[in-house]
């Protein structure tokens, strides 16, 4: 082998080695995603999906769980399943297909479908969200109130696992604004302004009939009387008699306490005599009661002395 052939051989070996190294590198870094099982999901939107593109992230509470694989219309995917009337109603829905690896970890096939149905009944929904001021949209998978976010009505069998959508925040805000202006247009603005003018006229008439000048004069007079009363009260409180009243009151209380102490001393020192007097009064009361009773029974005895002896005939 000459020198030229040897050079070509070395170049060929280097190229082959580099190629196999690149292959091994790709296999090493993509083996996880290559062998990872991905679940296909789909949803439908009855609103604009501006800002959402293929490859946009699918997030669950801010955590990326998958990507958007396809964006189309329902009428392009389910043409044979839609009838004439349904095509006009459902054909405008936007169909979005998603790829979510291990949507429910360790659950596949029919078990996965039943699990997702239970999650949907609990409020699992997909809605369009926006990343800040950039305008880039993504899909947010989260649990919402199922009563306030009912699933869209569909008339076909989805080819993959179906998760209902919910209106985005922007669409809700736009709908609220539209509803407000619709109600405003229905309102009779001219009639409302007429009622307001009538109300203003009524208020002006009421103010005119109220005679505010007389009320102001009476209020001024009342304020003057209150000031005068306040001045007199201050003079009364500042007088020497009023200032000395608390001292006199204290002296009176002191004398009353001294008198009560003296009365307690007298009662304590003469308690025996008082008890004897009370006992004598009780005996005298009993005697008087007995005399009164005898006077009722024998009035002659009370007036003339002892009662006469009974006749022997009545023995």
Secondary structure, DSSP 8 states (H G I E B T S, - for coil): --HHHHHHHHHHHHHHHHHHHHHHHHHHHHHHHHHS-EEEEEEEESS--TT--TT-EEEETTEEEEEEEEEEEHHHHSTTT--HHHHHHHTTSEEEEEEEETSSTT--HHHHHHHHHHHHHTTEEEEEEE-TTS--EEEEEEE--TTTS------S--SSEE--B---HHHHHHHHHHHHHHHHHHS-HHHHHHHHHHHHHHHHHHHHHT-HHHHHHHHHHHHHHHHHHHHHHHHHHHSHHHHHHHHHHHHHHHHHHHHHHHHHHHHHHTHHHHHHHHHHHHHHHHHHHHHHHHHHH-HHHHHHSS-----GGG-
